[in-house]
């Protein structure tokens, strides 16, 4: 009899304890979910202050010596051309010369290769200009056909545009996005007749740079446009606040 009563008491205590622990856990769970999650946006337009323009030129000859001589002559003409346009010598960088042996293939009637005949040496070299005089280099890149008219086999790439104060801009935009998110959280709490508590969590989104007024898509890992001189940068900040 005593043993049975003891078992009943133990079971009753276990039920009471379990109920208390469950109630406490349920209250804490609800307390942890009393939060507001908001996302703020930082956005700004800016103009690139650095331009990089690249071009390549090539020569071909059955004599390697002659091909090198021709491309050396072209390089000096290009250097002189750019200098006359007002580009400083320290802004002009030539790469090493690349060369390949080229062959002309002849085929049998069934389409298989009959013979590879050596057709000459092809030499290629590139030149790049990096400058803060964005508009001037931009204009020169459009006039590069003058080099072709002078007899140089010159291929111009589209200019690339960069911004040298990107780190400072990013810090400013993070502050703007954080302020925007905080303002949103306060507005939501006020309209819900609640008090905004401590900040529990913050997350920064990816930095996006696209062409200004363009239809470019944002990238999951972040966009970094180099084709447009005028750009738009955006960043998001997510804040999670406790609500009292």
GITAFEN-V198999 format. One record per helix or strand of 3 or more residues. SS is the DSSP state (2 for helix, 1 for strand). FROM is the first residue (numbers start at 1). TO is the last residue. If there is no record, write none. Layout:
SS,FROM,TO
SS,FROM,TO
This chain:
2,2,32
1,35,47
1,50,61
2,64,84
2,89,91
1,92,94
1,98,107
1,113,131
2,134,142
2,145,149
1,154,156
1,160,162
2,166,191
1,196,204
1,208,211
1,230,243
